[in-house]
Amino acid sequence: MTDLNITKAEWKFVGIFSIIIISITCLPYLYGYFAAPENSEFMGHHFYNIRDTYTYLAWMQQAQEGHLLFKSLYTSEPQKAVLFHPLFLAMGNFARIFNFSNIFTFHLFRVFLGFIFLFTSYIFISCFLKDQLQRGICFLFLIFSSGFRWIFEYFFSHFAPTETLVSAETIETTTFYSLMESPLNLASFTLMLLAFLLILKAFERQNDNKTVIVSEAKQSRSNREKHGIASSLPSIAPRNESHKYAILAGFSLLLISLIHTYDIFIVLSAVGLYVFFKIIPLLTSSPKRRKILILLKNFGIMILILIPGILYNYYAINHNQAFSEWPKTSGILPAFS
């Protein structure tokens, strides 16, 4: 990773552009609110992904009512309240404290987390690009690009059903769509970027340890010679602070597992491949095998912190049939009622 060195002009660019983008994402909802037909009320959302949105609002309502664990309100079947979701728990309690409606709080958090995500994204980009112009272009592509699925859909749809591909309507595939749609995705994206940054920092600190140790050894030797102390005294013990970043990365992954579980597999697959290809060249050198142990230790720390989240999700799904069966259901609610 490169040094950040983000200038004030860059922060200004990110700030102004973020305000413009977030404002644009609010326009459809403002239009819906003011264009509602007479004797009708705009429900605060568009028709797509309505099922997910009102599920989140239902969890927020349960949080408002004082519940720590949530259940599905789409069924009258008896069930256990087993779902712990820290994001919607916080949003529901925020709405209760300030006496806001759930849908207003939903969009308020969408706007707030949108800014957090955009600024975190620019920091992440700046870790790999030094040139300000390149950073800016990359930032714009991140916001507005939507991948290459349109190529497959346009040219190859007659060879294979487009349903076998990732849907262009899937919110997670498009940054702008997520900014307009979901505080959940924005929170998860931000935590993913934070986890990647911490993981890279952990591996970077691991590589810096040798430099630190050599520097301290030279300083220690100089001090011993200066004071006439025998040079046979034991040298300074190596310091390894990389595990601190691994611990923080582990807690970021734990939070992801509690709010948007399947995103952890994206992070773990990328980090797992990185660790694998990092280890391969080190196997041929005995002196470097200590680095392998540190690398595996840091990776293991992250996994150990993450495991409780995985086990909890397994427990929740297996102790509430409504949650395990919910993805199989379908339903459409109107934008106006």
Secondary structure as UniProt FT lines:
FT   HELIX           8..34
FT   TURN            38..39
FT   TURN            48..49
FT   HELIX           50..64
FT   TURN            65..66
FT   HELIX           86..98
FT   HELIX           102..126
FT   TURN            127..128
FT   HELIX           132..144
FT   HELIX           149..155
FT   TURN            157..159
FT   HELIX           162..164
FT   TURN            168..169
FT   HELIX           171..173
FT   HELIX           175..181
FT   HELIX           183..226
FT   TURN            227..228
FT   TURN            231..232
FT   HELIX           242..259
FT   TURN            261..262
FT   HELIX           263..279
FT   HELIX           280..284
FT   HELIX           286..288
FT   HELIX           289..318
FT   HELIX           321..325
FT   HELIX           326..328
//
